């Protein structure tokens, strides 16, 4: 059975529980206010690795 793909739009506005943001995001007053998908996470990490010595 394949793993369920993470979709940020499904978690925004829900109460935060540990593990709900596998690639990062933000929580405001106990609710998820933003979430990052896998593609955005990988692109950010690629740019960070390019500038670190």
N, C-alpha and C positions, 0 to 999 in steps of 0.2 A: 504494500500500500504506500503510495507516494506521500511525502510530507506536504501538509497544507501550506500554500504560498502566503506569505505575510502581506496583507493589504492595509496600508495606513488609514484609509478612509473608514475602515470597519471599526477601528478602536478609538478614534477621536470622539471625545465627549463622554466616554465611559469612565467609571471610577477606576483608578489605577490599582493594579495588583502586580506584585513582583513577577517579572518575566514577560510582561505584555509588550515591552518595547525592545525587541532583540537587536535592533540596529540603532537605537537612540531616539530621542524625542524630548518633549517637555511636558511637565505636569504642573498644573496650576490649581491650587486649592483642592487637591485630591483627585482631579479629573485630567485626563490626557488632553493637552491642548495642541500638540503637534507630534507627528511621527515620521520617521524616515524609512523608506523602503530599501531593499537590498541593493538595487542599482545605484541609488544616490549615495549610499554608504560606501560602496566599492569605488565610485568615482572620487569621493572625498579622500579616501585612504590612498588612492593612487597619486593624487595631487600632493598629499602630505609626504609620502615617501619620496617623491621627486625633489622636494626642497630640503629634506633632512640629510645631513652629511653622513 
